[in-house]
Amino acid sequence: MAQLKSLAKDTAVYGLSSIVGRFLNYLLVPLYTSRLAAADGGYGIVTNVYSYVALLLVLLTFGMETAFFRFASREGANAARVYGTALAAVGTVGAVFVFGVIMAFGPISDALGYADHPEYLLTMAVCVALDAFQCIPFAYLRLRRKAVKFAALKLLFIVLNIALNLAYFLVLDGRDVFYVFAINLATTAVVTLFFRKELYEAGRPDRLLLKKMLSYAWPILILGVAGILNQTFDKIAYPLLVPGREGRVALGIYGAGVKVAMIMAMITQAFRYAYEPFVFASAREDNRSVYAAAMKYFVAFTLLAFLAVAGWIDVLKYIIAPDYWEGLRAVPVVMAAEIMMGVYFNLSFWYKLTDRTIWGAWLSGAGCLVLISVNVFGIPRFGYMACAWAGVAGYGTAMTLSYFAGRRYYPIAYPLRQIGVYAVLAAAFFALMQFWGERTGVALRLALNTGLILLFAAHIVYHDFPLSRLPKVGKYFPKR
């Protein structure tokens, strides 16, 4: 129980930076969608370029973040040397990448459909290299349990980014997509300056250690590429499968619509930030019961978030401009895919703890293959809804395969019955929300949906989070 409390505390701090940061970052969504009209496809460009950035970030970190946690957490390990080795490796690869893009950014821009605006890609190439480099100092902060500094730097980036965007788009009345990327680069560079102390703490790189880390990390890289393709392939492929202005417009509508679903990404990211170092730090103990309980709580609270977003979509839709509201129909499907991704992340520790990381590559690869197939064959016929369902198919495949493989190599007694009850109850409540969605006015609909959300929360509290256990508050509730 003490370990779960520690995990919950760290998740709360990381979650505060993630959720508050993402909430503040939502200010940019109505800003962009109001200044970059759907019919012009400007937000489609933003969505497309940032999808490439996400993929490149995985390639430029090449699994070294997880390798750093694994090797730095081993008994007798020299954490500073592991940190210095990872930092040098990622920094070198990033520098080589930027040099290569500078030398060939013209042909690259032509190939990706940005021949008229190569500055988009050049700016983001430098930005993603800095982002990749920052991943290792951020991981170092997590290892040392410096959650406050981690959160502060994440929030600094977001606040500065928002301030500069507001200054350009509102004060200066700008409408050039390029400044979205230029401002991102400027704020990323500023945050890098705050890692001076952590950079001085890095040990001397070790070539032999690097070989061992790369041997551990390369399957993680394949896993990461497959995982990020699960998230971004649709946004990368859409302009290629539906070329021209039509594709950019549809992608912009879909990209803006699913922003409303990103509360799931906030929760899973916050949980990941706390859970990964927690698991590796306690790897020498048999904490399978803790992992099982963590899975149950993760599913329960993400389903609660799913119902909250679905039930209050009439309010949350104002995050984006009205001409993008068409894309809101993809929100529930995307949220379901995000929950499956989080469950898969929870399940993935069996192969990380047993050093069978090649399994991660195979499992994620299988899910990615399913997702790509659904997108390629579905987008030309069904448009962006195929993108949403492709995520469910891909993550569902990886999640299912990982569960059955884990039962053989690292069995954990997950409370499947309790998890199943939560899933069925959430599905039933969501069906009710959909049933009266077109039959009631907005005020009544919000009231009914809020009632269901509170009922689901009450179920969590009654069965798995009894108030009697809470300090001070617990004395008002009888123990069961």
C-alpha positions as CSV (number, residue, x, y, z in Angstrom):
1,M,0.0,0.0,0.0
2,A,2.9,2.4,0.8
3,Q,4.3,1.7,-2.7
4,L,1.0,2.5,-4.3
5,K,0.8,5.7,-2.3
6,S,4.2,6.8,-3.5
7,L,3.2,6.0,-7.0
8,A,0.0,8.0,-6.6
9,K,1.9,10.9,-5.2
10,D,4.4,11.0,-8.1
11,T,1.6,10.5,-10.6
12,A,-0.2,13.5,-9.1
13,V,2.8,15.8,-9.5
14,Y,3.5,14.6,-13.0
15,G,-0.2,14.6,-13.8
16,L,-0.5,18.2,-12.6
17,S,2.2,19.3,-15.0
18,S,0.7,17.2,-17.8
19,I,-3.0,17.9,-17.3
20,V,-2.6,21.6,-16.3
21,G,0.0,22.0,-19.1
22,R,-2.2,20.3,-21.7
23,F,-5.2,22.4,-20.4
24,L,-3.2,25.6,-20.9
25,N,-2.0,24.3,-24.3
26,Y,-5.7,23.9,-25.2
27,L,-5.7,27.7,-25.4
28,L,-3.8,27.2,-28.7
29,V,-6.4,25.0,-30.2
30,P,-9.2,27.6,-30.4
31,L,-6.5,30.2,-31.3
32,Y,-5.2,28.1,-34.2
33,T,-8.7,27.0,-35.4
34,S,-10.0,30.5,-35.3
35,R,-7.0,32.0,-37.1
36,L,-6.3,29.1,-39.5
37,A,-9.7,28.4,-41.2
38,A,-10.7,24.8,-41.8
39,A,-11.2,25.6,-45.5
40,D,-7.6,26.8,-46.0
41,G,-6.1,23.6,-44.6
42,G,-3.6,25.5,-42.3
43,Y,-4.4,23.4,-39.3
44,G,-4.0,20.3,-41.4
45,I,-0.4,21.4,-42.1
46,V,0.2,21.8,-38.4
47,T,-1.3,18.4,-37.7
48,N,0.8,16.7,-40.4
49,V,4.1,18.3,-39.5
50,Y,3.8,17.6,-35.8
51,S,3.0,13.9,-36.7
52,Y,6.4,13.7,-38.4
53,V,8.0,15.4,-35.4
54,A,6.5,12.7,-33.1
55,L,7.9,9.9,-35.2
56,L,11.4,11.6,-35.4
57,L,11.5,12.1,-31.7
58,V,11.2,8.3,-31.2
59,L,13.9,7.7,-33.8
60,L,16.3,10.3,-32.3
61,T,15.9,8.9,-28.8
62,F,16.1,5.3,-30.1
63,G,15.1,3.6,-26.8
64,M,17.8,5.2,-24.7
65,E,15.3,6.7,-22.2
66,T,14.1,3.3,-21.1
67,A,17.6,1.9,-21.4
68,F,18.8,4.6,-19.0
69,F,16.2,3.7,-16.4
70,R,17.0,0.0,-16.7
71,F,20.8,0.3,-16.4
72,A,20.8,3.2,-13.9
73,S,18.5,1.2,-11.6
74,R,20.6,-1.9,-11.4
75,E,22.3,-2.8,-8.2
76,G,25.7,-1.2,-8.0
77,A,25.2,0.8,-11.2
78,N,27.0,4.2,-11.6
79,A,23.9,6.3,-12.5
80,A,26.0,9.3,-13.5
81,R,28.0,7.3,-16.0
82,V,24.8,5.7,-17.4
83,Y,23.3,9.2,-17.7
84,G,26.4,10.6,-19.4
85,T,26.5,7.7,-21.9
86,A,22.9,8.1,-22.8
87,L,23.2,11.9,-23.1
88,A,26.3,11.7,-25.3
89,A,24.6,9.1,-27.6
90,V,21.4,11.0,-28.1
91,G,23.1,14.3,-28.5
92,T,25.4,13.0,-31.2
93,V,22.6,11.4,-33.2
94,G,20.6,14.6,-32.9
95,A,23.5,16.7,-34.2
96,V,24.1,14.3,-37.2
97,F,20.4,14.4,-38.0
98,V,20.3,18.2,-38.1
99,F,23.4,18.4,-40.3
100,G,21.8,15.9,-42.7
101,V,18.6,17.8,-42.9
102,I,20.4,21.1,-43.5
103,M,22.4,19.5,-46.4
104,A,19.3,18.0,-48.1
105,F,16.3,20.0,-46.8
106,G,15.2,20.9,-50.4
107,P,14.7,17.4,-51.7
108,I,13.2,16.3,-48.3
109,S,10.7,19.2,-48.5
110,D,9.8,18.2,-52.1
111,A,9.2,14.6,-51.1
112,L,6.9,15.5,-48.2
113,G,4.8,18.0,-50.2
114,Y,6.3,21.2,-48.8
115,A,8.4,22.3,-51.7
116,D,7.0,25.9,-51.3
117,H,7.8,26.0,-47.6
118,P,11.0,24.1,-46.8
119,E,11.4,26.4,-43.8
120,Y,8.6,24.4,-42.0
121,L,10.7,21.3,-41.9
122,L,14.0,22.9,-41.3
123,T,12.7,24.7,-38.2
124,M,11.1,21.6,-36.8
125,A,14.2,19.4,-37.5
126,V,16.2,21.6,-35.2
127,C,13.4,21.6,-32.7
128,V,12.9,17.9,-32.6
129,A,16.7,17.3,-32.1
130,L,16.6,19.6,-29.0
131,D,13.5,17.8,-27.8
132,A,15.2,14.4,-28.1
133,F,18.3,15.7,-26.2
134,Q,16.0,17.0,-23.5
135,C,14.4,13.6,-23.0
136,I,17.5,12.3,-21.2
137,P,17.8,15.1,-18.6
138,F,14.1,14.9,-18.0
139,A,14.5,11.1,-17.5
140,Y,17.3,11.9,-15.0
141,L,15.0,14.2,-13.1
142,R,12.4,11.4,-12.9
143,L,15.1,8.9,-11.7
144,R,16.1,11.2,-8.9
145,R,12.5,11.8,-8.0
146,K,12.7,15.6,-8.8
147,A,9.1,15.7,-9.9
148,V,8.7,19.4,-9.0
149,K,11.5,20.6,-11.3
150,F,10.3,18.3,-14.0
151,A,6.8,19.7,-13.8
152,A,8.1,23.3,-13.6
153,L,10.1,23.0,-16.8
154,K,7.3,21.4,-18.6
155,L,4.9,24.2,-17.6
156,L,7.5,26.8,-18.4
157,F,7.7,25.6,-22.0
158,I,3.9,25.6,-22.3
159,V,3.3,29.0,-20.7
160,L,6.1,30.6,-22.8
161,N,4.8,28.9,-25.9
162,I,1.2,30.2,-25.3
163,A,2.4,33.7,-24.5
164,L,4.4,34.0,-27.8
165,N,1.5,32.5,-29.8
166,L,-1.0,34.9,-28.3
167,A,1.4,37.8,-29.0
168,Y,1.7,36.8,-32.7
169,F,-1.8,35.6,-33.6
170,L,-3.8,38.1,-31.5
171,V,-1.6,41.2,-30.8
172,L,0.1,41.2,-34.2
173,D,-2.9,39.6,-35.9
174,G,-0.6,37.1,-37.7
175,R,-1.9,34.2,-39.7
176,D,1.3,32.5,-41.0
177,V,1.6,28.8,-40.2
178,F,5.4,29.1,-40.1
179,Y,5.3,31.0,-36.8
180,V,3.6,28.0,-35.1
181,F,6.9,26.1,-35.7
182,A,9.2,29.1,-35.1
183,I,7.8,29.8,-31.7
184,N,8.0,26.1,-30.8
185,L,11.7,26.1,-31.6
186,A,12.3,29.3,-29.5
187,T,10.6,28.0,-26.4
188,T,12.3,24.6,-26.7
189,A,15.7,26.3,-26.8
190,V,14.9,28.4,-23.7
191,V,14.0,25.3,-21.7
192,T,17.2,23.6,-22.7
193,L,19.1,26.3,-20.9
194,F,17.6,25.3,-17.6
195,F,19.4,21.9,-17.7
196,R,22.8,23.3,-17.1
197,K,23.0,21.8,-13.6
198,E,22.0,18.3,-14.8
199,L,24.4,18.5,-17.7
200,Y,27.3,19.1,-15.3
201,E,26.2,16.0,-13.3
202,A,26.7,13.7,-16.3
203,G,29.5,11.2,-16.0
204,R,32.0,10.3,-18.6
205,P,30.5,8.3,-21.5
206,D,31.5,4.6,-21.5
207,R,31.8,2.8,-24.9
208,L,31.3,-0.7,-23.4
209,L,28.3,0.4,-21.5
210,L,26.9,2.1,-24.6
211,K,27.1,-1.2,-26.5
212,K,25.1,-2.9,-23.7
213,M,22.6,-0.1,-23.6
214,L,22.1,-0.2,-27.4
215,S,21.7,-4.0,-27.3
216,Y,18.9,-3.5,-24.8
217,A,17.4,-0.4,-26.6
218,W,17.2,-1.4,-30.2
219,P,14.0,-3.6,-29.7
220,I,12.6,-0.7,-27.7
221,L,13.3,1.5,-30.7
222,I,11.3,-0.8,-32.9
223,L,8.6,-0.9,-30.3
224,G,8.6,2.9,-30.1
225,V,8.4,3.3,-33.8
226,A,5.5,0.9,-34.0
227,G,3.9,2.7,-31.1
228,I,4.2,6.2,-32.5
229,L,3.1,5.0,-35.9
230,N,0.0,3.8,-34.1
231,Q,-0.6,7.4,-33.0
232,T,0.6,9.3,-36.1
233,F,0.4,7.1,-39.2
234,D,-3.1,8.3,-40.0
235,K,-2.0,12.0,-39.9
236,I,1.1,11.3,-41.9
237,A,-0.6,9.1,-44.5
238,Y,-3.9,11.1,-44.9
239,P,-2.4,13.8,-47.3
240,L,-0.8,11.0,-49.3
241,L,-3.9,8.9,-49.6
242,V,-6.2,11.9,-50.1
243,P,-3.8,14.4,-51.9
244,G,-4.3,18.1,-52.4
245,R,-6.3,20.6,-50.5
246,E,-9.2,18.1,-49.8
247,G,-6.8,15.9,-47.7
248,R,-5.4,18.9,-45.7
249,V,-8.8,20.2,-44.9
250,A,-10.1,16.8,-43.7
251,L,-7.0,16.2,-41.7
252,G,-7.3,19.6,-40.1
253,I,-10.9,18.8,-39.1
254,Y,-10.0,15.4,-37.7
255,G,-6.9,16.7,-36.0
256,A,-8.8,19.5,-34.3
257,G,-11.7,17.2,-33.3
258,V,-9.5,14.6,-31.6
259,K,-7.8,17.3,-29.5
260,V,-10.9,17.0,-27.3
261,A,-10.0,13.4,-26.7
262,M,-6.5,14.1,-25.5
263,I,-7.4,14.0,-21.9
264,M,-6.7,10.3,-22.2
265,A,-3.2,11.1,-23.4
266,M,-2.7,13.3,-20.4
267,I,-3.7,10.6,-18.0
268,T,-1.7,7.9,-19.6
269,Q,1.4,10.1,-20.0
270,A,1.2,11.2,-16.3
271,F,0.9,7.6,-15.2
272,R,3.8,6.5,-17.5
273,Y,6.1,9.3,-16.1
274,A,5.6,8.0,-12.6
275,Y,5.1,4.2,-13.3
276,E,8.2,3.5,-15.4
277,P,10.9,4.5,-12.9
278,F,8.8,3.1,-10.0
279,V,8.7,-0.4,-11.7
280,F,12.4,-0.5,-12.5
281,A,13.4,0.8,-9.1
282,S,11.5,-2.0,-7.4
283,A,12.4,-4.7,-10.0
284,R,14.4,-6.7,-7.5
285,E,11.2,-7.2,-5.4
286,D,8.2,-9.3,-6.4
287,N,5.6,-6.6,-6.8
288,R,3.2,-8.4,-9.0
289,S,0.2,-7.7,-6.7
290,V,1.1,-4.0,-6.9
291,Y,1.2,-4.1,-10.7
292,A,-2.2,-5.8,-10.7
293,A,-3.7,-3.2,-8.4
294,A,-2.2,-0.4,-10.5
295,M,-3.8,-1.8,-13.6
296,K,-7.2,-1.9,-12.0
297,Y,-7.0,1.7,-10.8
298,F,-5.7,2.9,-14.2
299,V,-8.7,1.3,-16.0
300,A,-11.2,2.6,-13.5
301,F,-10.0,6.2,-13.6
302,T,-9.5,6.3,-17.4
303,L,-13.0,5.0,-17.9
304,L,-14.3,7.8,-15.6
305,A,-12.4,10.3,-17.7
306,F,-13.9,8.8,-20.8
307,L,-17.4,9.2,-19.5
308,A,-16.6,12.8,-18.3
309,V,-15.5,13.8,-21.8
310,A,-18.3,12.0,-23.6
311,G,-20.9,13.4,-21.2
312,W,-19.7,17.0,-21.4
313,I,-18.9,17.1,-25.1
314,D,-21.5,19.9,-25.6
315,V,-19.2,22.1,-23.5
316,L,-15.8,20.8,-24.5
317,K,-16.5,21.3,-28.2
318,Y,-16.0,25.0,-27.7
319,I,-12.3,24.3,-27.4
320,I,-12.3,24.3,-31.2
321,A,-13.9,26.6,-33.7
322,P,-17.4,25.7,-35.0
323,D,-16.2,24.9,-38.5
324,Y,-14.2,22.0,-37.0
325,W,-17.0,20.4,-35.0
326,E,-17.7,17.8,-37.6
327,G,-14.6,16.0,-36.3
328,L,-16.1,15.5,-32.8
329,R,-17.8,12.3,-33.9
330,A,-14.3,10.6,-33.8
331,V,-13.7,11.6,-30.1
332,P,-15.2,8.5,-28.3
333,V,-13.5,6.1,-30.6
334,V,-10.1,7.9,-30.2
335,M,-10.5,7.9,-26.4
336,A,-11.2,4.1,-26.4
337,A,-8.0,3.6,-28.4
338,E,-6.1,5.7,-25.9
339,I,-7.3,3.5,-23.0
340,M,-6.2,0.4,-24.9
341,M,-2.8,2.0,-25.4
342,G,-2.6,2.7,-21.6
343,V,-3.5,-0.9,-20.8
344,Y,-0.9,-2.1,-23.3
345,F,1.7,0.1,-21.6
346,N,0.8,-1.5,-18.2
347,L,1.1,-5.0,-19.7
348,S,4.4,-4.2,-21.4
349,F,6.6,-4.4,-18.2
350,W,6.7,-8.2,-18.4
351,Y,9.1,-8.1,-21.3
352,K,11.1,-5.1,-20.0
353,L,11.6,-6.7,-16.5
354,T,12.6,-10.0,-18.0
355,D,14.9,-8.4,-20.6
356,R,12.8,-9.8,-23.5
357,T,12.4,-6.5,-25.2
358,I,12.3,-8.1,-28.6
359,W,8.8,-9.2,-27.7
360,G,7.9,-5.6,-27.4
361,A,9.0,-5.1,-31.0
362,W,7.0,-8.0,-32.2
363,L,3.8,-7.1,-30.3
364,S,3.9,-3.4,-31.2
365,G,4.8,-4.4,-34.8
366,A,1.7,-6.6,-35.0
367,G,-0.5,-3.9,-33.7
368,C,1.1,-1.3,-36.1
369,L,0.6,-3.6,-39.1
370,V,-3.2,-3.9,-38.3
371,L,-3.5,-0.1,-37.8
372,I,-1.6,0.7,-41.1
373,S,-3.8,-1.8,-43.0
374,V,-7.1,-0.3,-41.7
375,N,-5.8,3.2,-42.5
376,V,-4.6,2.4,-46.0
377,F,-7.7,0.5,-47.0
378,G,-10.2,2.6,-45.0
379,I,-9.2,6.2,-45.5
380,P,-10.1,6.4,-49.2
381,R,-13.5,5.0,-48.5
382,F,-14.5,6.1,-45.0
383,G,-12.3,9.2,-44.5
384,Y,-11.0,10.1,-41.0
385,M,-13.3,7.8,-39.2
386,A,-11.2,5.0,-40.5
387,C,-8.3,6.7,-38.7
388,A,-10.1,6.5,-35.4
389,W,-11.1,2.9,-35.7
390,A,-7.7,1.9,-36.9
391,G,-6.3,3.0,-33.5
392,V,-8.8,0.7,-31.7
393,A,-7.9,-2.2,-34.0
394,G,-4.1,-1.6,-33.6
395,Y,-3.9,-1.1,-29.9
396,G,-6.5,-3.8,-29.2
397,T,-4.3,-6.3,-31.1
398,A,-1.1,-5.3,-29.3
399,M,-2.9,-5.3,-25.9
400,T,-4.5,-8.8,-26.4
401,L,-1.3,-10.4,-27.6
402,S,0.8,-8.9,-24.8
403,Y,-1.6,-10.1,-22.2
404,F,-1.4,-13.8,-23.4
405,A,2.3,-13.7,-23.9
406,G,2.8,-12.2,-20.4
407,R,0.8,-15.0,-18.8
408,R,3.5,-17.4,-19.9
409,Y,6.7,-15.4,-19.2
410,Y,5.7,-13.2,-16.2
411,P,2.2,-14.1,-15.0
412,I,0.4,-11.4,-13.0
413,A,-3.0,-12.1,-11.5
414,Y,-4.9,-9.1,-12.8
415,P,-8.3,-8.6,-11.3
416,L,-10.1,-9.3,-14.6
417,R,-13.5,-9.6,-13.1
418,Q,-13.4,-6.2,-11.4
419,I,-11.9,-4.6,-14.5
420,G,-14.6,-6.2,-16.6
421,V,-17.3,-4.8,-14.4
422,Y,-15.9,-1.3,-14.8
423,A,-15.7,-1.8,-18.6
424,V,-19.3,-3.1,-18.9
425,L,-20.7,-0.3,-16.6
426,A,-18.9,2.4,-18.6
427,A,-20.1,1.0,-21.9
428,A,-23.7,0.9,-20.6
429,F,-23.5,4.5,-19.3
430,F,-22.0,5.6,-22.6
431,A,-24.8,3.9,-24.5
432,L,-27.4,5.8,-22.4
433,M,-25.6,9.1,-23.2
434,Q,-25.9,8.3,-26.9
435,F,-29.5,7.2,-26.6
436,W,-30.8,10.4,-25.2
437,G,-28.2,12.6,-26.9
438,E,-30.5,13.5,-29.9
439,R,-33.7,13.3,-27.8
440,T,-33.1,16.0,-25.2
441,G,-32.0,19.6,-24.9
442,V,-28.5,20.5,-24.0
443,A,-29.3,21.4,-20.3
444,L,-31.2,18.2,-19.6
445,R,-28.6,16.2,-21.5
446,L,-25.7,17.6,-19.4
447,A,-27.7,17.0,-16.2
448,L,-28.4,13.3,-17.1
449,N,-24.9,12.7,-18.2
450,T,-23.5,14.3,-15.0
451,G,-25.7,11.9,-13.0
452,L,-24.2,8.9,-14.8
453,I,-20.6,10.2,-14.3
454,L,-21.2,10.6,-10.6
455,L,-22.7,7.1,-10.3
456,F,-19.6,5.7,-11.9
457,A,-17.4,7.7,-9.6
458,A,-19.4,6.4,-6.6
459,H,-18.9,2.9,-7.8
460,I,-15.1,3.4,-7.8
461,V,-15.2,4.9,-4.3
462,Y,-17.5,2.3,-2.8
463,H,-15.6,-0.8,-4.2
464,D,-12.0,0.2,-4.6
465,F,-11.3,3.6,-3.0
466,P,-13.2,3.6,0.3
467,L,-13.3,7.0,1.9
468,S,-12.8,5.4,5.3
469,R,-9.1,4.9,4.5
470,L,-8.5,8.6,3.9
471,P,-6.9,10.6,6.7
472,K,-9.2,13.0,8.5
473,V,-12.0,12.4,6.0
474,G,-12.1,8.7,6.9
475,K,-13.5,9.3,10.4
476,Y,-16.8,10.4,8.9
477,F,-17.3,7.1,7.0
478,P,-17.7,3.7,8.6
479,K,-15.1,1.0,7.7
480,R,-16.2,-1.9,5.7
